[in-house]
Amino acid sequence: MINQEDNQGIAQLYHAVKHSIRRYLYELDGTQPHDMYDLVLRQVEQPLLEAILEHTKGNQSKAAEYLGLNRGTLRKKLRTYNLHK
């Protein structure tokens, strides 16, 4: 169950991401972006994995649970970003 504090954190994350994307688009200064969807996912996924692994002290089972992934999928993503140990 999500409490009010969680809702505030979710809203802050949402606004931070939206602000970052708007700033990125502004800084392109008229240059048309390409593959924005993949770009954003790549830029978010690696720090997400790093932060969750730090939080779980490297426990991949717990990290997979936090992320809602199975361990095999998590391991594959960790290899993609060279984060596997």
C-alpha positions as CSV (number, residue, x, y, z in Angstrom):
1,M,0.0,0.0,0.0
2,I,1.4,3.4,-1.0
3,N,1.3,6.0,1.8
4,Q,1.4,9.8,1.4
5,E,5.2,9.9,1.8
6,D,5.6,7.4,-1.0
7,N,3.2,9.5,-3.2
8,Q,5.3,12.5,-2.6
9,G,8.5,10.6,-3.6
10,I,6.8,9.3,-6.7
11,A,5.6,12.8,-7.7
12,Q,9.2,14.2,-7.1
13,L,10.7,11.4,-9.3
14,Y,8.1,12.1,-12.0
15,H,8.8,15.8,-12.0
16,A,12.5,15.3,-12.0
17,V,12.4,13.1,-15.0
18,K,10.0,15.4,-16.9
19,H,12.2,18.4,-16.1
20,S,15.3,16.6,-17.3
21,I,13.7,15.6,-20.5
22,R,12.4,19.1,-21.1
23,R,15.9,20.5,-20.4
24,Y,17.5,18.0,-22.8
25,L,15.0,19.0,-25.6
26,Y,15.7,22.7,-24.9
27,E,19.4,22.2,-25.1
28,L,19.1,20.5,-28.5
29,D,18.4,24.0,-29.7
30,G,16.2,23.0,-32.6
31,T,18.1,19.8,-33.5
32,Q,15.5,17.0,-33.9
33,P,16.0,14.2,-31.4
34,H,16.0,10.5,-32.5
35,D,15.1,7.4,-30.6
36,M,14.2,9.3,-27.5
37,Y,12.3,6.4,-26.0
38,D,15.4,4.1,-26.1
39,L,17.7,6.9,-25.1
40,V,15.7,7.7,-21.9
41,L,15.2,4.0,-21.0
42,R,19.0,3.4,-21.3
43,Q,19.8,6.5,-19.3
44,V,17.4,5.6,-16.5
45,E,17.9,1.8,-16.4
46,Q,21.6,1.7,-15.4
47,P,21.4,4.1,-12.5
48,L,18.3,2.4,-11.3
49,L,20.0,-0.9,-11.3
50,E,23.1,0.6,-9.6
51,A,21.0,2.3,-6.9
52,I,18.9,-0.8,-6.2
53,L,22.1,-3.0,-5.9
54,E,23.7,-0.5,-3.6
55,H,20.5,-0.5,-1.5
56,T,20.3,-4.3,-1.3
57,K,24.1,-4.5,-0.7
58,G,24.5,-6.6,-3.9
59,N,21.8,-9.1,-3.0
60,Q,20.5,-9.9,-6.5
61,S,17.5,-11.9,-5.3
62,K,16.3,-8.9,-3.2
63,A,17.1,-6.5,-6.0
64,A,15.1,-8.6,-8.5
65,E,12.2,-8.6,-6.0
66,Y,12.4,-4.8,-5.6
67,L,12.4,-4.3,-9.3
68,G,9.6,-6.8,-10.0
69,L,11.9,-8.9,-12.2
70,N,13.0,-12.5,-12.1
71,R,16.6,-13.1,-11.2
72,G,17.5,-14.3,-14.7
73,T,16.2,-11.0,-16.3
74,L,18.1,-9.0,-13.7
75,R,21.3,-10.9,-14.4
76,K,20.9,-10.3,-18.1
77,K,20.4,-6.5,-17.5
78,L,23.4,-6.5,-15.2
79,R,25.6,-8.1,-17.9
80,T,24.3,-5.5,-20.4
81,Y,25.6,-2.7,-18.3
82,N,28.7,-4.6,-17.1
83,L,27.4,-4.5,-13.5
84,H,27.6,-8.3,-12.8
85,K,29.9,-9.5,-10.1
